Amino acid sequence: MALPLDGPGLQEPVLIARAGDLVGLGGSDSPLLVRGLTVSYGRKPAVFSVDAEMPAGSMTAIIGPNGAGKSTLLKGALGIVPRLSGEIRVFGQPFAAARHRVAYVPQRAGVDWDFPARVIDVVLMGLYREIGPLRFAGRRHRQTALACLERVGMADFAMRQIGQLSGGQQQRVFLARALAQNADLYLLDEPFAGVDAATERAIVGVLQALKDDRKTVVCVHHDLSTVTDYFDRVLLINLRKVAEGPVGEAFTAEALQATYGGRLSRDHIEDLALAG
Amino acid sequence: MAAEVGLFLDALALRAGYNSALVAVGAALLGIAAGGSGAFIFLRKRALVSDAVSHATLPGVGLAFIAMVALGGDGRWLPGLLIGSALSAAIGLVIVEWMARATRLSEDAAIGAVLSVFFGLGIVLLTIIQTLSSGRQAGLESFLLGATAGMLLSEAYTIAAAGLVAALIVLAMRRQMTLVAFDPDYAATQGVDIRRTDLTMMALALIVTVIGLKVVGLILIVALLIIPPAAARFWTDRVDRLIALAALFGGLAGYIGAALSSAFAALPTGPIIVLVAFALFLASLLGSPLRGVLAAALNGLSFRRRVHRRQGLLALARGEAIYDGFTLAVLRQAGLIRRDGVATLAGRAAAAAAVRDEARWDAAHDLAAHNLAEDERVLERYDGLTPIEEVMTADQIAELDRRLARLEAARPEVSG
């Protein structure tokens, strides 16, 4: 491996101390622990032997160029795509045992927005496990869904057909669906892609509130200029992990150069508010 | 002709004799089961898979016939034939699923291969059976397009029982099937087994195909699965209503189609049922107020008129000439301008109101741009047409007016 020996084993105590966290020093019950994750489509790996660990109450941006495996890393951790190798622990447990504590916000472009559903129906999908497959959604469930829509500023749109929403509104509905799960770990795939400024502010506000609530947030993110404003940790990947840690330490010009290679101009890198 | 119409009405009222009534009830039950089950196949966009499943029943029918004859029984024993058809359809489904998953073939290639190969094999078997001495009058070809002849009470019971099973499966699986159809990745994180859900959905298609073999036949059954939900989609934006409506349309198609073919003896039951289903689809496509094309055209026209009216009023207020003939026509019809294009009193008032509305919206956007808005969500309802009074409270608007007045007062100093 070309990477220096900065495995999680060495960094854990440092990170945990910095986060002011009192979880076990082994880090075994951290919200998300990824060890040696490899995911491959056909014979071409999309993510190769990535280690990562998200401390509780942190907000991490996963950054890397197109095709670097950012979304695949999330999907591999969630078991949406099969893992070739590697181990995932969610709050110290296999994902299947802890899935009630995890909320996933997929890319908006991945679904058919002409599907016959109203906004509130989509949010109620977040209560699937709570309602159960056989029962019908009750008044209590609808109130929960409405409260989640209120948090993303979409309560007025509850009865609209989802196809009538703008892209930013659709993204907020997806976020509301994740909020309805009342999870402890939130994994979002490009939540700011193609949304308007008002939506971006609304989403950031909700995510910051989650973080203040000691929830853990992980976003696949593509806008380098907002990383330092929105996030407190970064995970830089390009097939392999390049760097991981607090923004102040890991989000450096060298790390970005290593992640993006020649695709990122010097000027652009210098414009960013970087650490180091 | 009049006699046939009378017969048709009798058949609709279940008064055209025991056998016709039985066929009508049986076909209606089949349509309900097919429409309700088809809703999820439609939403998951898997119509072609269900078509492959239904075509894959044919070799099973032939092999079951041959096996029953070889064992010394009557090759036409229906339960045996149905079991055979279900087995071969299940094999066809498993092969499609396996080919799409394990090879790099796309699903539609796998479907095309399985559908045609199974169907070809079935036709070969049927031809062989025709040449067997025991197969003289097997009548197996009626499984292709359904039989016009009657129905046994036991067959109607079979359809009712299997339809009930299908309805229970739909009821029990509706939530997870909806999740999978809308957003499979998310469904997977919620612990829904996608593959098992898809297989259950196809099992529904299989049940409907098998009980529909005698009525509609295996070639056309896909129409009874897909057309009713496609028609229902025009009427509703909700999955639960879509299922209920699809079942209703399917049932109606079966019932009316069976009555028609009992009145007009020359008409084949299965194809007529499909045509009636299509008629319901066509009526929905044209006539539904929610998503029908006529309603869409009317909505489009009324929207176009609103846009032109607004633009015309703003042009009037600014004293600009209007060249667009449609804009002029809209304003004239509303009594806002005279024949010669000069604004009427009402027109001048409306123009002033439009300008004021525009200025208020601008002020609201301006506030939001400077992060001064107490509630910028109302701006999401801005579409260039909705009056601000419908979105904001009187207090909010008064605030905007004060801001506008301040800007107005400040303007001469800036320019001078």
Contacts between the chains, C-beta under 8 A, distances in Angstrom:
chain1	res1	chain2	res2	distance
A	42	B	104	7.7
A	75	B	185	7.0
A	78	B	188	7.3
A	78	B	189	5.0
A	79	B	188	6.8
A	79	B	189	7.6
A	80	B	185	4.9
A	80	B	188	4.9
A	80	B	189	6.6
A	96	B	191	7.3
A	99	B	189	6.5
A	99	B	190	7.2
A	99	B	191	5.5
A	102	B	189	6.7
A	104	B	185	7.5
A	104	B	186	6.1
A	104	B	189	4.4
A	106	B	183	6.5
A	106	B	185	5.0
A	106	B	186	5.6
A	110	B	183	7.1
A	110	B	185	6.4
A	111	B	182	6.0
A	111	B	183	4.8
A	112	B	182	7.4
A	115	B	43	7.1
A	115	B	181	7.3
A	115	B	182	5.0
A	116	B	43	7.5
A	116	B	233	6.5
A	116	B	236	6.4
A	116	B	237	4.9
A	116	B	238	5.8
A	116	B	239	5.5
A	116	B	242	5.3
A	117	B	178	7.9
A	117	B	182	6.5
A	117	B	237	7.1
A	117	B	238	7.0
A	117	B	239	6.4
A	118	B	237	6.4
A	118	B	238	6.7
A	121	B	238	6.9
A	121	B	239	7.3
A	122	B	182	7.5
A	125	B	178	7.6
A	125	B	179	5.8
A	125	B	182	7.2
A	125	B	183	7.5
A	125	B	186	7.3
A	125	B	190	8.0
A	128	B	175	6.2
A	128	B	176	7.5
A	128	B	179	6.1
A	128	B	190	5.2
A	128	B	192	7.7
A	129	B	190	6.0
A	129	B	191	6.8
A	131	B	175	7.3
A	133	B	172	6.7
A	133	B	173	7.1
A	133	B	175	5.0
A	133	B	176	5.5
A	134	B	172	6.1
A	153	B	377	4.9
A	156	B	377	7.2
A	156	B	381	7.8
A	161	B	237	4.3
A	166	B	380	7.8
A	169	B	380	7.1
A	177	B	186	7.8
A	198	B	368	7.5
A	198	B	376	5.9
A	198	B	379	7.3
A	198	B	380	7.3
